[in-house]
Amino acid sequence: MSQPAPLLVKADITPSEVIALRAMSVLHQRVRALSGIRLVVSAVIAAAGAVVTMAELTATWVTVAGALWAGAYSIWLVSWMDEALLRAAKLQEMFEVELFRLPWNTTVAGPQVRSEDASQLSKKFKDRQVANDWLEMPNLPRPFDILARQIQNLGWGSRIRRRYANVVLAVVVAWALAGAVVAFVGGLTFAEIILRWFVPSLGGLLLGVDTWRQQRSIAKERDRVLAFVEDETRKAVRRAKKAATADALLVLSRQVQDTLFNTRCRAPRAPSRLFYLAYYRSDAVDFRAPVQRLVSDFAAAPTP
C-alpha cells in the first residue's frame, strides 16, 4: 500500500530570500525591544503612582512624569516604531513575492528595501537559522499552494493577534478596576484618583488601548478576507485545469498579499515567546486543516 503524499513539502528558498527573512527578523526584534521599553517605563510610572497613592505621599512628580511619558509615547516612540515596522513588512513582502513568484505591488508597498541595506541588516541575525515554518509549502498545484499558504498566514496571524489583544484588554480593565477599589477604600475624591492613579499610568493605558484596538482590528480584517479567499479557492478546484482559473487565482493571490502587507504595517507583532511559540504545536495542527480541506477537495473533484 502506497504512502499518502505529504501535506507540506520543503520550499525552494533562495539566498536572497534567506537574507530578506533574516533582515526582517532583526527589525522585528528591534520593534519588540522598543515595545518592551515603552511597556517597562509605563509600568514603572504606573507603579510609582500606585505607591504614592496608597501611601498618601505627594504625587506631583509622578503625575508630571506620567503626562510627559504619555506625550513622548504618542509623538516620538510611535513614529520610530512605525518606520521600523514598515521596513520589516517590506522585507517579509520581498521574501513572499519571490517565494510565491508574484509581482511586486509598488502602489501598495512602495519601493523595495535596497539589497545592500537588507544584507547589512541580515548580518545582525543571531539565530542559527530561520524558523522552519517559513520553509514549507502546501503540497498542491500552483497557484493553489500559494493561496493555501496565504490562508494559513491569514488565520494563524489573526489568532495570535486576537490572543494578544484579549490579554492586553484584561490587564487594562484590571488596572482600571484596581484604581476604583483604591479610591473607594482610601476615600479619595474623583479628582484625586485621576491625578494620583490614572494620570501617572496614562502612557500605559494609552499603550494598552491602542494595542487592543489595533490588534483586534487587524484580526477582524484578516478573518473577513480569510473566509472569502478560502471559499473562492475551494470553489475553483472543480475548474483547476482551466488556464483562466489559474490566472484568476493569481490575481486573487496578489490581492491577498496586499491585505497581508497592509495589516503587517499597522501594529507590531505579538511577543513571540508568549503568544506564538507557547502555542506553536497546537496552532500548527489546527492550521493544517485548511490545507487538508483543499487536498480533500482535489481528491473528490471529478476527473475531466
C-alpha angles and dihedrals in degrees: 000000000000121000117248116254114265116262093224130032133195113272121231100246117192125209091252090054091052090051091051092049094049093046090048091051091052092053093047089052089054092049090050090049091053090047089051092050094051090045093051094046091047091049093049093051092044091049091049089053090051092050096050090044095053093039091048092233128151107282103187096110092047091050092050092046091050093050093047092048091050089054094047091048094049097046111025112022095043094054091046092051093045091057093051091044092053092052091048091051090049091052091050089048090051090053095048099044089052092046092046094038092233126149119259111251105218091177091065105027103027120216120345122254108270112260093235091053091049090049092051091051093046091058088066092060106118104186120095094240142352117271114283093231089071090058101062133082130191112263096243134115118270127299093017089064090057094048092046090054091047090050088054091049092050095048099040094047091047092053093049093048093047091048090052093045093053093053092048092049091050090053093049092049092046091052092049092049090048089055091052091050092049091050092050096045094043095043092235122166122240092256092049095052091046092052097039102037113017103035093054089049094043094106091052093045091050089049092050096047093045091048093048093047095046097045094046091048092051092047091050093050093047092050091051092052092042094057093050096044096048091049093050093045094050092048089052093059092083091058096036094126094061117097091219089059093056091048092050092047092050089054089049090048091053089052091050089051089055090054091050092050094047094049092046090057096053103067140004120264120265115263102282101218095049103038106022113025094038090060098030100114094047094044093047090057092047095050094051084071098080090049090050091050090056092047089051091049090054091049091051096043114110116253112243 
